[in-house]
Amino acid sequence: MTKHLIDFELFKILFPSLLKLEINRFMTAIDLSEEVYFLEGKRKVKIRSVRELKSILIKKLPSETYSKCFPLI
């Protein structure tokens, strides 16, 4: 099983287009039932669903960046 690790310190320096690609990769990994974690300080937190990933991202990312990654239809 593949493990994916999200580091929000890295997310802060990515361009929005690269960030969107990374988020899509993590969402695909979750859909494929692969293990996805994000670093919170020094501990890893497991993400179990796309909804959970989005709720974490809305808290961690600036609202402008989040809206570019998840535009309203």
C-alpha positions as CSV (number, residue, x, y, z in Angstrom):
1,M,0.0,0.0,0.0
2,T,1.3,3.4,-0.9
3,K,1.5,6.2,1.7
4,H,1.2,9.8,0.8
5,L,2.3,12.6,3.1
6,I,1.0,16.2,3.0
7,D,3.3,18.8,4.4
8,F,1.6,22.2,4.7
9,E,4.9,24.0,5.1
10,L,5.6,22.9,1.5
11,F,2.1,23.9,0.4
12,K,2.8,27.5,1.4
13,I,5.5,27.9,-1.2
14,L,3.8,26.0,-4.2
15,F,2.2,27.9,-7.0
16,P,-1.6,27.5,-7.0
17,S,-1.4,25.4,-10.2
18,L,1.1,23.0,-8.6
19,L,-0.9,23.0,-5.4
20,K,-4.0,22.0,-7.3
21,L,-2.2,19.1,-9.0
22,E,-0.9,17.9,-5.6
23,I,-4.4,18.1,-4.1
24,N,-5.8,16.1,-7.0
25,R,-3.1,13.5,-6.4
26,F,-4.1,13.2,-2.8
27,M,-7.8,13.0,-3.6
28,T,-7.1,10.2,-6.1
29,A,-5.1,8.4,-3.5
30,I,-7.9,8.6,-1.0
31,D,-10.4,7.3,-3.7
32,L,-8.0,4.4,-4.3
33,S,-8.0,3.6,-0.5
34,E,-4.3,4.5,-0.2
35,E,-3.0,5.9,3.1
36,V,-2.9,9.7,3.1
37,Y,-1.4,11.7,6.1
38,F,-0.7,15.3,6.8
39,L,2.0,16.6,9.1
40,E,0.7,18.7,12.0
41,G,3.8,19.8,13.9
42,K,5.7,16.6,14.4
43,R,2.7,14.2,14.3
44,K,1.0,12.6,11.3
45,V,-2.8,12.7,11.0
46,K,-4.5,10.2,8.8
47,I,-7.0,11.5,6.3
48,R,-9.8,9.0,5.5
49,S,-12.0,10.9,3.1
50,V,-12.0,13.7,0.5
51,R,-14.5,15.6,2.7
52,E,-12.0,15.4,5.5
53,L,-9.2,16.6,3.2
54,K,-11.3,19.6,2.1
55,S,-12.2,20.5,5.6
56,I,-8.5,20.5,6.6
57,L,-7.5,22.5,3.6
58,I,-10.1,25.1,4.2
59,K,-8.6,25.7,7.6
60,K,-5.0,25.6,6.5
61,L,-4.9,27.4,3.2
62,P,-5.7,31.1,2.6
63,S,-9.2,31.5,1.3
64,E,-8.0,32.8,-2.1
65,T,-5.8,29.8,-2.7
66,Y,-8.6,27.4,-1.6
67,S,-11.1,29.0,-4.0
68,K,-8.6,28.5,-6.9
69,C,-8.2,24.9,-6.0
70,F,-11.9,24.2,-5.5
71,P,-13.9,26.7,-7.6
72,L,-17.6,26.9,-7.1
73,I,-19.6,25.6,-10.1
